């Protein structure tokens, strides 16, 4: 074991032990699954992109057959609208980018 690992290993072990204790003390009750999109056919799919920096919006790619659109909606499922309408363009690596300072 290298010298750096000898110093780091006790800290990592203590952090893992604390995390295990906290997880055991605080059970998380299961929540029902809530679908935010209502895709009626197997040709429709919603592919997750990510949350906005303020946590109020979700951006994702909506597919219908060979067409794709870049969509946003509130985290509760309301207010869904297209940023880029359905076309042959397939948005990828969807992210909000860095938080402005």
PEMO-V879323 format. One record per pair of residues at least 12 apart in sequence whose ideal C-beta (glycine too) atoms are under 8 Angstrom apart, sorted by the first residue. I is the first residue (numbers start at 0). GAP is how many residues later the second one is. Records with the same first field share a line. If there is no record, write none. Layout:
BEGIN
I->GAP + GAP
END
This chain:
BEGIN
33->43
35->22 + 37 + 40 + 41
36->25 + 40 + 43
42->20 + 21 + 22
43->18 + 19 + 20
44->17 + 18
45->14 + 15 + 16 + 17 + 25
46->13 + 14 + 15 + 16
47->12
48->12 + 42 + 45 + 46
49->44 + 45 + 46
50->24 + 45
51->44
52->43 + 46
54->20
55->18 + 19
56->15 + 16 + 17 + 18
57->14 + 15 + 16 + 17
58->12 + 13 + 24 + 35 + 37
59->12 + 13 + 34
60->29 + 30 + 31 + 33
61->20 + 24
63->22
65->22
66->19 + 20 + 21
67->18 + 19 + 20 + 21 + 22 + 23
68->13 + 14 + 15 + 16 + 17 + 18
69->12 + 13 + 14 + 21 + 24
70->12
END
